[in-house]
Amino acid sequence: MLSVKVWVKSTGNQKEAYIALKDCGEDTKALVPIIREQWLQVVVSAKVTQNQCTISLYSDAEEGQWVSFDNVEMNSGRTALTVMG
């Protein structure tokens, strides 16, 4: 099992934005929530069976819209985050 944590911040107007683990044996992704200009930590986990894994940080947005990805952290095992609300 592999987990990736990433801090994200955006303008909130993207067509699509996500963090994905691909080519691991079990592809998975976590969508970047629409939170305008505040940092939020997003985590995605996948079972690795192919001895490799590709981390994808993806954003599809119009001109002037953006997503920032920061502090990418990769760890073995499944990671959970505390949910406030």
ABEGO torsion letter per residue (X at the ends): XBBBBBBBBBAGABABBBBBBBGAGBBBBBBBBBBBGBBBBBBBBBBBAAGBBBBBBBBBBBBGBBBBBBGBBBBBEBBBBBBBX
